[in-house]
Amino acid sequence: MFSPLVTSHWLPEDVRVSGLPAGHLRVAVDHTLPESRSVSLLHLTTGPAILRLTPARARELRLAHGEQANTEDARARIASAGLSLTDPDHLFFLPLKERSALATEASNAHTRRLTPQDAAAFAAFTESAPSEELDEAYVELDHWLVFGTFVGDMLASAASMYPWAGTKLADLGVITLPEYRGRGAARATVRAISAAALRDGHEPQFRCQVHNSASIALARASGFTLLGNWEVVDGA
């Protein structure tokens, strides 16, 4: 269903997740994980779960690559090590059919890539956006890829991406000003930036908190499908 870029990162080929009993997970030890993601747990929508660990964390938790473990036991080991996991995020990706549709989709005349020359418009946008959404979405003009949709001269919606952990996944954040919501600006922005990322050989990754109903609706309206829920070691 998803691109090999997605499955190779989130679903290691040498870790079999099919056929796991309920309440169990599979361990994947990955030496490429940064310390900030040294422990993470992905619950796939289809049921199985994958616990990803750095080699050091695997030794600390006494878990081996490919091992099947009881989920509650693994959580107990994580807690006993003085670690905690964040609240889960939804992880959305474009299925293969939707990726193909984006390649031929006509662009919105009011949506385009943003550049440093849009600094004034972007500054006005961030001044008008809710501060908590700015913190959560992490949309910045100096990110790797930035797109926006305008209503007249006003930037109504903006999205930015940056490469995820040295991979070809492009993590997406998007904000739409409250007064312009419900007009399709956010969807147009997400579709446009996703198409640009795909043309560059990257795979759009849409993350949002599981209780953020507006972001969930936007992801689905923009063609994304839920891969699963992801928790990561809390570095706070």
C-alpha positions in Angstrom: 0.0 0.0 0.0 2.8 2.4 0.9 6.1 3.4 -0.8 9.2 1.3 -0.1 10.6 4.5 1.5 7.9 4.2 4.2 8.1 0.5 4.7 11.9 0.2 4.8 12.1 2.8 7.5 9.1 1.9 9.7 8.7 -1.8 8.9 12.2 -3.4 8.7 12.2 -6.4 6.3 14.0 -8.7 8.7 11.5 -8.2 11.5 8.3 -10.2 10.9 5.3 -8.7 12.4 2.5 -10.8 10.9 1.0 -13.5 13.1 1.9 -11.9 16.4 -0.5 -12.8 19.2 -2.6 -10.0 20.7 -0.7 -8.0 23.2 2.7 -8.8 21.8 5.3 -6.9 19.8 8.4 -7.5 17.7 11.8 -5.9 18.7 13.8 -4.1 16.0 17.3 -3.0 17.0 18.5 -0.2 14.7 22.0 1.3 15.0 21.0 4.3 12.9 18.5 5.6 15.5 19.4 9.0 17.1 19.5 9.2 20.9 16.3 11.3 20.8 14.5 8.2 19.4 16.4 5.5 21.2 13.1 3.9 22.2 9.9 4.0 20.1 6.8 2.0 19.8 4.7 1.8 16.6 1.2 0.2 16.8 0.2 -0.5 13.2 -3.4 -0.1 12.3 -3.5 -3.7 11.3 -2.7 -4.8 14.9 1.0 -5.7 15.4 3.4 -3.5 17.1 7.2 -2.8 16.6 9.5 -1.7 19.4 12.5 0.0 17.9 15.7 0.4 20.0 19.2 1.5 19.7 21.7 -1.2 20.5 22.5 0.4 23.8 18.8 0.5 24.8 18.3 -3.1 23.7 21.1 -4.2 26.0 19.7 -2.0 28.8 16.2 -3.5 28.4 17.5 -7.0 27.8 15.8 -7.4 24.4 17.2 -8.8 21.2 16.6 -8.0 17.5 13.6 -10.0 16.1 12.5 -11.1 19.6 8.8 -11.4 20.3 7.8 -9.8 23.6 4.7 -9.1 25.6 3.8 -5.5 25.2 3.1 -4.8 28.9 6.3 -6.5 29.9 8.2 -4.3 27.5 6.5 -1.2 28.9 7.5 -2.4 32.4 11.1 -2.7 31.4 11.1 0.7 29.9 9.6 2.2 33.1 12.1 0.3 35.2 14.9 1.9 33.2 13.6 5.3 34.3 12.3 6.0 30.8 8.8 7.1 29.7 7.2 7.4 26.3 5.4 10.4 24.9 1.7 10.5 24.2 1.1 8.8 20.8 1.1 10.5 17.4 -0.8 9.4 14.4 1.5 8.6 11.5 0.0 9.2 8.0 1.4 8.4 4.6 0.2 8.6 1.0 -0.8 5.2 -0.4 0.7 4.3 -3.8 -2.5 5.2 -5.7 -2.6 8.6 -4.2 1.0 9.3 -5.0 0.3 8.6 -8.7 -2.7 10.9 -8.6 -0.7 13.8 -7.2 1.8 13.5 -10.1 -0.8 14.6 -12.6 -2.9 16.9 -10.4 -3.3 20.5 -11.5 -1.9 23.0 -9.0 -4.1 25.6 -7.3 -3.4 29.1 -8.8 -3.2 30.6 -5.3 -0.8 28.0 -3.9 2.9 28.1 -4.5 6.4 27.5 -3.0 7.5 30.2 -0.5 10.9 31.8 -0.7 12.9 34.3 1.5 11.1 37.0 -0.6 7.9 36.0 1.2 9.4 37.0 4.6 7.0 39.9 5.2 3.9 37.8 4.3 5.1 34.9 6.5 5.8 37.3 9.4 2.3 38.6 9.2 1.0 35.1 9.0 2.8 33.9 12.1 1.6 37.0 14.0 -2.0 36.1 13.3 -1.6 32.3 13.9 -2.5 30.9 17.4 0.8 30.5 19.3 0.1 27.0 20.5 -0.4 25.9 16.9 2.9 27.5 15.9 4.7 25.5 18.5 2.9 22.2 17.6 3.1 22.4 13.8 6.6 23.8 13.6 6.2 25.6 10.3 9.2 27.7 9.4 10.1 29.7 6.3 13.7 28.5 6.4 12.8 24.8 6.3 13.8 22.5 3.5 10.5 22.9 1.6 7.8 25.6 2.3 4.5 26.2 0.5 1.6 28.5 1.1 -1.9 29.4 -0.1 -2.9 33.0 -0.5 -6.3 34.7 -0.2 -5.7 38.0 -1.9 -2.4 39.3 -0.5 -2.8 37.4 2.8 -1.0 34.1 3.4 -3.9 32.0 4.7 -2.2 28.6 5.0 1.4 27.5 5.2 3.2 24.2 5.4 6.8 23.2 5.7 8.8 20.0 5.6 12.2 18.9 6.7 14.0 15.5 6.1 13.3 13.1 8.9 16.3 11.7 10.7 18.5 11.6 7.7 16.0 9.6 5.6 14.0 10.4 2.5 10.9 10.9 4.6 9.8 14.5 4.7 8.0 15.4 8.0 5.2 17.8 7.4 3.7 20.6 9.5 0.8 22.9 8.4 -1.1 25.8 9.9 -4.1 27.6 8.6 -5.3 30.9 10.0 -8.7 30.4 11.8 -10.6 32.9 9.6 -9.6 31.0 6.5 -10.5 27.5 7.6 -13.1 25.4 5.8 -12.2 26.9 2.4 -9.8 24.2 1.2 -6.7 26.3 1.7 -5.0 23.7 4.0 -5.8 20.8 1.7 -4.4 22.8 -1.3 -1.2 23.6 0.6 -0.7 20.0 1.8 -1.3 18.5 -1.7 1.1 21.0 -3.3 4.0 20.6 -0.9 3.5 16.8 -1.0 3.7 16.8 -4.8 6.9 18.8 -4.7 8.4 16.5 -2.1 7.6 13.5 -4.3 9.1 15.1 -7.3 12.3 15.6 -5.3 12.4 11.9 -4.3 11.1 12.3 -0.8 8.1 10.8 0.9 5.6 13.0 2.8 5.0 12.1 6.4 2.1 13.6 8.2 2.2 13.4 12.0 -0.4 14.7 14.4 -1.6 14.0 17.9 -4.3 11.4 18.2 -6.8 13.9 19.7 -6.3 16.5 17.0 -9.4 15.9 15.1 -8.9 18.8 12.7 -5.4 17.6 11.7 -6.7 14.0 11.3 -9.5 15.2 9.0 -7.0 17.3 7.0 -4.7 14.3 6.6 -7.5 12.1 5.3 -8.9 14.9 3.0 -5.4 15.3 1.6 -5.2 11.7 0.6 -3.2 10.3 3.5 -3.8 6.9 5.1 -3.0 6.0 8.7 0.0 3.7 9.2 -0.3 3.5 12.9 0.2 5.2 16.3 3.8 6.1 17.4 5.2 6.7 20.8 8.8 7.8 21.4 11.0 8.1 24.4 10.3 11.3 26.3 13.3 13.6 26.3 11.6 16.4 28.3 
